[in-house]
Amino acid sequence: MSTVVDTVEFIGYKKLAAAIIRLAAIDVLMLPERHAYRINAEEFFESEWFYGLADLIDLDPDCLRDKLLDNKTSYKRRERRETAIA
């Protein structure tokens, strides 16, 4: 039988898992390609740890990785376009 404390702790773990994934996604999208944090974040998205955290928060890990790749590509295009205009 689960107690209120157990439920609150589980919600806290879900929030922590979501924050870890969110920060790694920001690193992939915003940091330069050879930045150590970005490389670590890209490795994280290939790891079993990412799949475990994604499962904890009911997230489709493959879908997120595909969206990150699409956003990363479109972000680079937008950044190049803005640099060319300026």
Helices and strands as residue ranges (DSSP letters): H 4-30, H 36-44, H 48-56, H 61-85
